[in-house]
Amino acid sequence: MKPASEIISRPILTEKASGLAEANKYVFEILPGADRAQVKAAIEASFKVTVQKVNILIRKGKVRRSRLGGGAIYQETTSRRAIVTLKKGDVISLA
């Protein structure tokens, strides 16, 4: 089993993620090969909370056009995210 610091890359701090935090759901960027059980174990070990549910999604990287490289087209990196639902009363302080 990998350590929690390798499974969880970073928390996602966006306006949408802040709205989910009010519903006791938190969003993290995770390792591409991590599964639900590994994410659950990593969050519980790192933040000392009880995880009820883990939803994993893949955010495709956007296709962009470079202004400097003669209009070359490139794609941003694709990231994997986990939306973690905590037990009522548990809170993660991210800010």
C-alpha positions as a Markdown table, in Angstrom:
| # | Residue | x | y | z |
|---|---|---|---|---|
| 1 | Met | 0.0 | 0.0 | 0.0 |
| 2 | Lys | 1.4 | 3.4 | -1.0 |
| 3 | Pro | 1.6 | 6.2 | 1.6 |
| 4 | Ala | -1.2 | 8.8 | 1.7 |
| 5 | Ser | 1.1 | 11.5 | 0.4 |
| 6 | Glu | 1.6 | 9.6 | -2.8 |
| 7 | Ile | -2.1 | 8.8 | -3.4 |
| 8 | Ile | -3.5 | 12.3 | -2.7 |
| 9 | Ser | -1.8 | 14.9 | -4.9 |
| 10 | Arg | -3.6 | 18.1 | -3.7 |
| 11 | Pro | -7.0 | 19.4 | -2.6 |
| 12 | Ile | -9.0 | 21.2 | -5.2 |
| 13 | Leu | -10.0 | 24.7 | -4.0 |
| 14 | Thr | -12.5 | 26.0 | -6.5 |
| 15 | Glu | -15.8 | 27.7 | -6.1 |
| 16 | Lys | -17.7 | 24.5 | -7.0 |
| 17 | Ala | -15.6 | 22.5 | -4.5 |
| 18 | Ser | -16.3 | 25.1 | -1.8 |
| 19 | Gly | -20.0 | 24.6 | -2.4 |
| 20 | Leu | -19.6 | 20.9 | -2.0 |
| 21 | Ala | -17.7 | 21.4 | 1.3 |
| 22 | Glu | -20.9 | 22.8 | 2.7 |
| 23 | Ala | -22.6 | 19.4 | 2.0 |
| 24 | Asn | -19.6 | 17.6 | 3.7 |
| 25 | Lys | -18.0 | 16.6 | 0.4 |
| 26 | Tyr | -14.4 | 17.4 | -0.4 |
| 27 | Val | -12.5 | 17.2 | -3.7 |
| 28 | Phe | -8.9 | 16.0 | -4.1 |
| 29 | Glu | -6.6 | 15.3 | -7.1 |
| 30 | Ile | -5.4 | 11.7 | -6.8 |
| 31 | Leu | -2.8 | 9.4 | -8.3 |
| 32 | Pro | -3.9 | 8.0 | -11.7 |
| 33 | Gly | -3.8 | 4.4 | -10.6 |
| 34 | Ala | -5.5 | 4.8 | -7.2 |
| 35 | Asp | -8.7 | 3.0 | -6.4 |
| 36 | Arg | -11.6 | 3.9 | -4.0 |
| 37 | Ala | -10.2 | 1.8 | -1.1 |
| 38 | Gln | -6.8 | 3.4 | -1.4 |
| 39 | Val | -8.3 | 6.9 | -1.5 |
| 40 | Lys | -10.5 | 6.2 | 1.5 |
| 41 | Ala | -7.6 | 4.8 | 3.6 |
| 42 | Ala | -5.4 | 7.8 | 2.6 |
| 43 | Ile | -8.0 | 10.4 | 3.6 |
| 44 | Glu | -8.8 | 8.7 | 6.9 |
| 45 | Ala | -5.1 | 8.4 | 7.7 |
| 46 | Ser | -4.2 | 12.0 | 6.7 |
| 47 | Phe | -7.1 | 13.9 | 8.2 |
| 48 | Lys | -8.3 | 11.6 | 11.0 |
| 49 | Val | -11.9 | 11.6 | 9.7 |
| 50 | Thr | -14.4 | 8.8 | 8.7 |
| 51 | Val | -15.1 | 8.5 | 5.0 |
| 52 | Gln | -18.6 | 7.3 | 4.0 |
| 53 | Lys | -18.3 | 7.4 | 0.2 |
| 54 | Val | -15.7 | 8.0 | -2.6 |
| 55 | Asn | -16.6 | 9.0 | -6.1 |
| 56 | Ile | -13.8 | 9.1 | -8.7 |
| 57 | Leu | -13.9 | 11.1 | -11.9 |
| 58 | Ile | -11.5 | 11.8 | -14.8 |
| 59 | Arg | -11.2 | 15.4 | -15.9 |
| 60 | Lys | -10.0 | 15.5 | -19.5 |
| 61 | Gly | -7.4 | 18.1 | -20.3 |
| 62 | Lys | -8.6 | 21.0 | -22.5 |
| 63 | Val | -7.2 | 21.3 | -26.1 |
| 64 | Arg | -5.4 | 24.7 | -26.4 |
| 65 | Arg | -3.7 | 26.6 | -29.2 |
| 66 | Ser | -0.3 | 28.2 | -28.6 |
| 67 | Arg | 0.3 | 31.8 | -29.6 |
| 68 | Leu | 4.0 | 31.5 | -29.7 |
| 69 | Gly | 4.6 | 28.1 | -31.5 |
| 70 | Gly | 3.0 | 29.1 | -34.8 |
| 71 | Gly | -0.5 | 28.1 | -33.6 |
| 72 | Ala | 0.6 | 24.7 | -32.4 |
| 73 | Ile | -2.2 | 22.7 | -30.8 |
| 74 | Tyr | -1.5 | 20.9 | -27.5 |
| 75 | Gln | -3.6 | 19.3 | -24.8 |
| 76 | Glu | -3.4 | 20.0 | -21.1 |
| 77 | Thr | -2.8 | 17.1 | -18.8 |
| 78 | Thr | -5.8 | 14.9 | -17.8 |
| 79 | Ser | -6.3 | 14.7 | -14.0 |
| 80 | Arg | -8.1 | 12.2 | -11.8 |
| 81 | Arg | -10.2 | 13.5 | -9.0 |
| 82 | Ala | -12.0 | 12.0 | -6.0 |
| 83 | Ile | -15.1 | 13.5 | -4.3 |
| 84 | Val | -15.0 | 12.3 | -0.7 |
| 85 | Thr | -18.2 | 12.3 | 1.4 |
| 86 | Leu | -17.5 | 12.4 | 5.2 |
| 87 | Lys | -19.5 | 11.2 | 8.1 |
| 88 | Lys | -21.8 | 13.9 | 9.5 |
| 89 | Gly | -19.9 | 16.0 | 12.0 |
| 90 | Asp | -16.4 | 15.4 | 10.5 |
| 91 | Val | -14.7 | 18.4 | 8.9 |
| 92 | Ile | -11.5 | 18.8 | 6.9 |
| 93 | Ser | -9.8 | 22.2 | 7.2 |
| 94 | Leu | -8.1 | 22.9 | 3.8 |
| 95 | Ala | -7.7 | 26.7 | 3.9 |
